[in-house]
């Protein structure tokens, strides 16, 4: 019988399959919100902050697709299907 390993081994990294599943997203064209979220995603990946990277990718995936809804101009001036907020 083989002796069990009594020391910690390095973590196992899956070859890209999980990255595409967790961090894959497609931003809407010409959308400032999607562009900002993609920038956050890239920064988080570079910093290896996987929680923030997942949050940014999920926000892009959940952001409304602009070709499916009427467009309006958001408070930031970018085309977005979210209602305009005025104070």
N, C-alpha and C positions, 0 to 999 in steps of 0.2 A: 504494500500500500504506500502511496506517495505521501510525503510529509506536507502538511498544509503550509502555505506561505504565511509568515508571521511578520511581514513588513508591508507597508502601504505601497501600492503600485501607482504609477502616474495615471491620470484620468484617460479614459478611452474617448477619442474624438471620432464622431461619425463623419464620413466623407461627404460633406456638402448637402446631403439629403435633408437634414434637419434645418440647415440654414435657409434653404429655399422654402421650406414649409413655414418656418417661424417668421422670417424677415422678408419674404417675397411680397411685393405689392406693385401696383401700376398706378402712378399718379395721373390725374386728369391733365390734359394739355392746357397750357396758358392759365393755370390756377396758382395764385400766390400762396394759398393755404397748403396745397399739395407740395409745392416747391419748398416751402419752409419745413414741412414735415420730413421731406426727403433729405434736407440738409441736416436736420436733427438725427435722422437715422444714420447717415454717413458718419457724423461726429461721434455718435454713441458706439458704432462699430469700431471706429479707430481707437476709442478709449476703452474698448472691450467692456462696456457697460451694457450687458445683454438685456437687462430689464428695461432700460430706456429705449434700446433698439427695438425690442418687441413692441413696446407701447407706441412708438412712432410708426412702425409698420402697420400695426392694427388700426391706428388713426387714419392712415392713408387708405387702407382697405375699407374702412367704414365711412369715409368721407363720400358724400353723394357724388355720383357721376354726373357731370355737367351736361352731357348730351342727352340725358334722360329726363331732365326737369327744366322748367323755364329758368332763364338766367336773370340775375339781378346783380347790382353792384353792392358789394359789402362795404362796411365801414372802412376797410383797409383799401378800397378801390379796386380789388380784384374781382373778376367774375366768380360768383359763388351762388349756389342755390339756397344758401342760408338766408333768412330774413335780414333786412337792413336794420341795424341797431342804431338808434339816435338817442341822444341824451338831452 
